Amino acid sequence: MVKFSRINIESEGLNKFFSPNEVRILQLLWEKEKSTSTEINECINDLSLACIAGTLDRLVKSGFVERELIDTESKIKYIYRPAHTKAEMGTLISERVIESLIDTFGDTVTDTFGKYKKKK
């Protein structure tokens, strides 16, 4: 899951919770639904294949991306796909953050949500 120590509420969008490279890879996987690291590298060609592979490994270990091993005649390769839709990920992250806030501040948090109005 998202490491709370990495949350930066001053950043924009998903960069609040993920590194810029993780965001780029996640967005590509949501768009394409599945890809190999080489295919990702073709689309995000300013990152090295090693950087993409390392980032994918972190995303797999944290449960945000799934990896499937494909054994072809010539070589073994991995297919990557998002483990959750963007909306599902928003729910998972929200639940973790809210649980942490409630654990720390108690009912004050739920009272605050009752007063909150979305900015237009």
Summary of the structure (lengths in Angstrom):
residues: 120
radius of gyration: 17.3
end to end distance: 29.7
largest distance: 60.3
contacts: 282
relative contact order: 0.13
helix: 58%
strand: 12%
